[in-house]
Amino acid sequence: MKPVVALALAVMALASPAQAQEAAVSLWSRSTHSSLRLIAGATAPSGKQRVGVEIVMAPGYKTYWRSPGDAGVPPVFDWSGSENVGGLDVRWPAPERFEDANGSGIGYVDEIVVPVSVQPVDPARPVTVALKLDYAVCDKICVPARGEARLWLEPGVTSVTSPRLEEFEARVPIPVKLGAARDRLSILEVTRAEKEQEQALKLILKAPEGGSIDDVFVEGAGQWSFGRPQLTPLPDGTIAAKLKIVDRPKGASGPTPFIVTLAGKPGAVETRLELDIGVGKP
């Protein structure tokens, strides 16, 4: 085979449909100190469409997680303009804790991509994802922001890459059960603190060799609010974390569902459990 022909065939092979291309993105929707857009990923093997809600803020600005902390404002998603969408699962990357004028907040600084799994009504038809998002961005003060974006998704597209979406998908906490693991962060035990007057939760945690636990977030439905954890290394290599109960729903009693999220290395994890921590005010 002549060298020129061989080179041409090689170039054609590299340009074949199997080669991954950059995924689709929407136009930017600009708001106060921030901009928002939708970015697509390859269709998942399950047939679900992968989408990311990307928010880029002015340097130093912050926006909030689903549980925003003492005085934050959680984002409000409106997907009602979408087409061929049977369900959506918003998958939050692990947040960080920060201080602002309103107190202790939980969320993201400078930028965030929130991954969303979209279940089509008919997987053989295209999907149109339409989002209206009300959120807040904060520096010394918090200001309301709003973004609107639309993205058309072709079904069964697997030969695309979306580095921005994939980067933040990797930060979504892995669901785990209580118990030890050799290669990830572990939540061994969650109980009420021993002293009744403490009104706190006590957790026993463990990081694998070379790992670390950076923060602990506890969420409960309603008015539950928990303070910053006090982390104490124990002689057996585990870590005790104590979180003060800052606020709670009036009259709360009996088994209550909570989500516990650990942020750290090698990656964030979360567990869902029920816990009876009694009645009373902190």
N, C-alpha and C positions, 0 to 999 in steps of 0.2 A: 504493500500500500504506500502511495506517495506521501511524503511528510505533510504536504499542504492539506490533503484529504483527511489524514489522521487528525491533524489539528482541528479541522472543521468539525469532525465528528465529536471530538472531545468537548468543544465549545457547545455543540448542540446538546450533549449529555448534561453539561452543567446547567443549561438553560431549560431543562425539561420541566414539566409540571410538578415533578416530585421535589424540585428544589423549593425550599421554604421561602416565602415572600413576606414582607412586612404586612401586618394585619391592618384592617381598616380603622379609621378614627373619625370622630365627628368634628365639626367646627368648634372652636373655643367659645364659651359663653363667659363674658367678662362681667365681673361684679366688683364690689368694694374691696380693694387690696387682694383680689384673688381672681382666678379663672378656672373654669370647669370644662371638661369634655368627657366623652365616652370613648373607650378604646376596646377593640375586639381581640379575642384570642381564637385559637383553633377550636373547632367543635370537639367536645369531649367524647370519649368512646361511648359514653352512655347516651349520646345524642343531644345532651344539653349544650347550649351555647354559653361561651365564656365571655364576660364583659367586665370592664373595669371603669369605675367612676374616678377620674383623675382630677385632683384639686391641687393647683399650684398657687402658693401665696407669696406675698411680698416678704423679703428676708426678715426673719425673726417673728413672723406672724404664726398663729396657731389656730387649729380648729379642733372640734371635739369628737370623742369616741361615742359609742352608743350609750355608755354610762359616763357622763361628762365630769363627775367630781362634784365638789361642794356647790358651785354656783354656775356651772357651765350650761350650755344649751345643746342638746343632742340634735343631730340633723334629722330632717323630716323628708322622706322620699315619697314622691308621687309618680307612680308608673302608669297611671290610668290611660294615657294616650298611646300605650304600646299595642301592637297587633300580633296575633298568633302567639300570645304568651299565656301559658297556663299557670305558671308559678315562678317566683324568684326567690333565691336564697342569697341574702347579703352576708358576706363572709369577711369579718373585720380583722385586719392585721393587728398584731399585738401593739398596744399604745404605749405612750410614755407619760410620766407624771411631770407637771410643771406648775410653777407659781405665776399667777397673774393678779390683776387688781381685785378680782372677785374671790381670791383664795386659791385653793389647790385645785387645779384642773387636770383632766386626763384626756389625752388626744394625740395630736400629731403636729409637728413643727415644720414649716416651710413647704411640705408636700405630702401627699398621700394618694395612693390608688386603692380604692375599696373594691375587691373582686366580687362579682355577682354571677351566680349560676342561673341560667334562664332555661326553664322547661317549656319547649314549644307545645302548643296544642296539637299541631300536625308537624312532626319532625321533617316531613318531605317538603314543606313550604318555607319560604323565607320568613324571618322574624324582623319586626321593627320594634326597637327598644326606644321608648320616649320617656325622658326623665325631667321632672321639675324638682329641684332640690332647694329647700330652705335650710341654711346653716349659718353659723357665726364664725367670724374670724376676729382674733384678739391680739393686740399688742399691749399697750398700757390700758386701753379700754376695749370692750367688745362691740362690734358693729354687725348688724344683720347682713347677710349676703344671699343671693338667689342665682341659681343657674338653671338653664334649660338646654337640653341636647337630645338629638335623635340620631340613631344609627341603624342602618339596614344590614341584616346579616343573612348571607346565603347559607342554606343548610349543607351540612356534611363537608365543610371546608376544613381540611386537616393539614394542608401543606402551607401554613403560615406561621410566622413567629411574632411574638409580642413581648419583647424584653421587659418593658415597663410593667406590664401586667404580671408576667412571670416572676419578676423580682418581688412584688408585693404579695403574690399568692404564696410564696415561700415563707412569708412572715405570718401567715394565718396560723393561729394555735392549732396543734394536733389534738383531737379529742382523745382523752385517756380515761381509764378507770382508776380508782384509788388503788395504790400498790406500787411496789418498787419496780424499776426497770434499769437495765445496765447501760442503755445508750441514749437516754433522754431524761429530762427533768421529771421528777416524780412527786406526787402528792400522796403521802402515806396515811395521813390522819387529819380530820377536821372536827374539832369539838368546841364547846363553849369553854371559856377560861374557867379555871377551878373556883375562883372567888366570885361569889354572886354579885358583889358590888362593882366588879371590874367591867361588866357589860362589854365583853370582848370575845373575839374568836381566837382560838389557838390552832395553828396548823403545824404539822411536822412534814418537812420537805427534804428532798435529797437531789443533788446534782451529780451526774456521772463524773468520772475522773476527767479533769480539764474543763469541766463545765462551771457555770455560775448561775445563781438566782439573783436577778437584779430588782425585781419588784413583784408584788402580789396584788391582784385586784379581785374583789369579791362583789358580786352583784346579786340583788334580790328584787323581785317584783314589788312595785309600789314605792314607798318612801324609804326603803333601806339605803343606808349610806355608811361607808366604812372608811376609817382613817388610813394614814400611811402605815405600812407594816413596820414593826420592830423585829429585825432579824437577828437571831442569836445562834451562833454555831454551837453544836453540842458535841460532847466527847466521842460519841459513836459515829461522827461524820455527817449526821443529819443536821438540819437547820430548823429551829423553832421560829415561827412567825406569829406575832400577836397583832391583831387589828382591832382597834377600838370601834365599837358600834356608835357612830355619830348620830344617826337618826334611824327610826323604824316606824312602820305603820302602826297606828294606834290600835291597841288590843291584839297585836299579832301573837299567835300562839299555835302550837302544834307543828307537825312537820311542814317545813317551808322549802320550796326549791331555790337553790342558789347555783351560781356559776362561779367557779374559782379559776382564775387565769394566772399562770406563772410566766413572766417574761425573763429571758436569760439565754444562756448558751447551753447546748447547741441549738436550741430553738424553743419557741413558746409552746405551752400545752394548756389545755383547759379540761376541767371535769365538771359535770353536772351532778348534783346530789341533793338530797333532802336532809334537813337538819332542824331539830327542835331546840331553839335557843330561848324558849320561855317568854313570859309576858313581862312588860315593864318598860320604863323609860331609862335611857342611858343616863 
